[in-house]
Amino acid sequence: MHALLFVAALLLQDPAVDDTDKAITELYSDKHAESDFAKQELVEIGRRSVPKVLAELGKQREADKTKQVRVRRLLCEVLGRIRDNSQAVLDALIARLT
């Protein structure tokens, strides 16, 4: 019975969550091809990635200032391409772009 519950839990996990985390981490890559690919991957994941993208916009990571600015710009581009017009997304974009 426990094995059945474990298998059911694995099937219910959303693979986009792991992909979103990985793509956000790759946005910080020094290789622009990797960060551009990660941006595209987040766009392809779509609205399922929005909560984690918004959370990342609000974080202060241990990255140099130039990299931090570049990643925030990429995250804003992702949100713009996903076209989620929810109030949380609009508020985050307004906060970062003003």
Disulfide bonds with the S-S distance in Angstrom:
none
